[in-house]
Every structure is written in structure tokens, then in C-alpha cells.
Amino acid sequence: MKSQYQINHAADWHYDKNRAPSTELQHVGHINVDSAQEIVKRMLAQPYDLGGIKRIHSGNPAISVDNASINERSRHMRDLGYTKDHYFIEFNNDIVDDFAASMKQKYNLLYEHHCAIIIPPGQCMPVHGDTYSYLMRFMKRDNPEVKYDLKKNARRYLTFLTDWDWGQSFGAGNAMQWQWEKGDTYAWDHKLIHWCSNAGLAPMVFFEITGLEL
């Protein structure tokens, strides 16, 4: 291992791996997701036909995105041995817009954006902290008059669209979660490190929504 990359301690958290988990990962509710189940079946059957994008953790070494933190993390992933075969599938289109509208209303979010994600068996989303770069970019571009504090007002919620299966896990900080049911919704501390992995035999599907509570 040749990379000297260090996780950015951006969250207001202790970063002590030996401390017992506390409230850094919160179960904030359970939502009826029956209306999304037919869409989930279609996403799993034909992900790329429905607009899914293969997101490779190591990035494309020939392309530098407009985010220094992401570029550095991608280089680190390549140094550690992540390849184009390590990925997740992301849907940023309108496929879950109806579900997103209900979530936006439930959590009083403004200026939201959302996505659905598939973690296939044998794949993961490596540990990382969110930068909220997309939220900041489009607020600066489209809503420069809106005043907000990222730590105080930004919100991100994750809702599982499939039940937990053996081999699957989700974590933030020192807290780990398993045995979730579809509809279980979680939030974590601002910019806290989090990850998920699928060492099971069934796909793992969840929905994320990000916005401002003003």
C-alpha cells in the first residue's frame, strides 16, 4: 500500500475508533415504500436501460472532476487496488421523483436533490465523508440570494428500498446497522464518515435525498 491518504476529520466528532458508538447514526423513522417496489424491480432487472450510471470508486485516471477531495480519494482508491470492477449503480434521473416528492414534504426540505443507488452483491461504497459539493454549486448558481449555513441547515436522509439480507451492512462513525426493513430511514452527523457493503447474495437498494431545512 503506497498511498498516504488520510480521512478528512471534517465532522464535529471524536474520530476515536475504540470509543463505543453513540448517536452518530440515527434511525429517524420508517416510511411506507410500497409505491416504489415496482420501480425497484425494474431498476434491478434493467438498471442501465433505466438510466443507471456505473460509478467506479477509483474514478477515471484520465479525467479530473471539479472537486479536489474526490480526486484525491479516487487516487487513493487506485493505490489501494480498487479497479473499474469495483462500483455501485446510481440513478439521478426522474425514476423516483414521486417518492422524492413525498420525502421532501415529510422532512420539510427545500432545494433538494435525490438519487437511488444499487450496491450489487460483492460491491461496496467505501468509507467517505460527504462534501455537499453539488448542493453548494447549484445553490450558488441558481439561488444565490438564499442564505444558509451548511452545518445548521443541510440535511441528508437514506431510506432502504430493500430488506436487509445476510452479508449486508451500513455504518457511520463507530455505529453499524443491519437487519433493517425496507422503509427504514437514517441520518448521520454532518460530514461524518459513512459506508456500506454487500457481502451477501442479494442486491442492496436505497434512496438518498439531500436538501436544506430553513
Secondary structure, 3 states (H helix, E strand, C coil): CCCCCCCCCCCCCCCCCCCCCCCCEEEEEECCCHHHHHHHHHHHHCCCCCCCEEEECCCCCCCCCCCHHHHHHHHHHHHHCCCCCCEEEEECCHHHHHHHHHHHHHCCCEEEEEEEEEECCCEEEEEECCCCHHHHHHHHHHCCCCCCCHHHHEEEEEEECCCCCCCEEEEECCEEECCCCCCEEEEECCCCCEEEEECCCCCEEEEEEEEECC
